[in-house]
Each structure stands twice: as C-alpha cells, then as structure tokens.
C-alpha cells in the first residue's frame, strides 16, 4: 500500500500526515502491544502543537494500521507454507 498517495490523506494537516506515515513505517516491525506507547507519544506530540486527529482521521489511522497488521499476518502465513 502506498500511503503517500492515499486520497484520504489529501486534506490532512502535513504534520498529521507525516506522523501517520512514520507510524505506518514503524508498524511493520511492531506488535500492537509495542505500538501502544508510540501511539501515546504521538498523541502527546500533537497536543503540544495544539493538534489532534479528528474522528474521521482517527478512523483512517485505525484503517491503515488494521490493513497493515492484516498484511503482516498474511505474509507470516505465506512464509510458513
């Protein structure tokens, strides 16, 4: 998935988009449990800049992470075949 060209991110604040891209890149090597501290850190970083993800942006973040986690599991299964 090429997140940089995702039309859902077109109108997102550049910093939020950058954070989401950074998160998606690091997500490929992390378990959901390992991601939680990073998500909290991201939230703090946004709050310091008086920003937050809107409800629709939060849904996008969750969609992206879910898609990537699903792909990660598929790849793991493929490697076992």
N, C-alpha and C positions, 0 to 999 in steps of 0.2 A: 504494500500500500504506500502510495506517495502522498504523505500527509501535507506536504507543502502546496500541493495543487488541489487540495480538498476544497470544494466550493463552500463548505460550511464554515471555513475559517476566513473567508474573504473579508468580512467586515469586522473581524475580531481585532481588538487592540493589539498592536505589534508586540508588546511585552507579553501579553497573554498567549499569543500565538507562539512566540519564542519559547515560553515556558512549556507549553504543550508539546512542542517539537522536541525539546530537551527531555521531557518526561517520556515521550514515546521512544526515544532512542535508548534511554537507560532501562526502560521497561523490559526490553527483550532479554535481559540477563537477570531480572529480579523476579522473585516470587511476590504474590500480593502482600504477604506479611512484611517483606522487605521494603515494599513501596510505601507503606503507610507513613513512616517517618518522613519520607521525601515529600509526600502529599501535604503533610502538615507544615513542612518547611516552606513549600511553595505558597501555601495559604498565608503564612506569616509574611513572606516576601511581598505578596500582593497587598496585604493590609498596610504594610509600611509605606507603600506607594499610593495608598487610598484607592486601591482597585480590588475588584472581586469578580469571580465568574458569575455571570447571570445564570438563571435556571437553565436556559437553553444551551449556554456554553458549558455548563456542568454536565448536561446530558451528552454533549459532544465529547467531552473528556471521557466520560464513562463508556460511551460507544467505542471510542478509539482504543481505550485500554482493554475493553472486552474483546474487540476484534483481534487485537494483538495477542492477548492471552490465548484466545482460541487458536490462532495460527501457531503459536508456540506449542500448544498441546498436539496439534496435527503433525507438526514437524517431529516432535518427540515420538509419536506413534509410528511415523514413516521410518524413522531411524531404527526402530525395533523390528521392522519387517524384513 
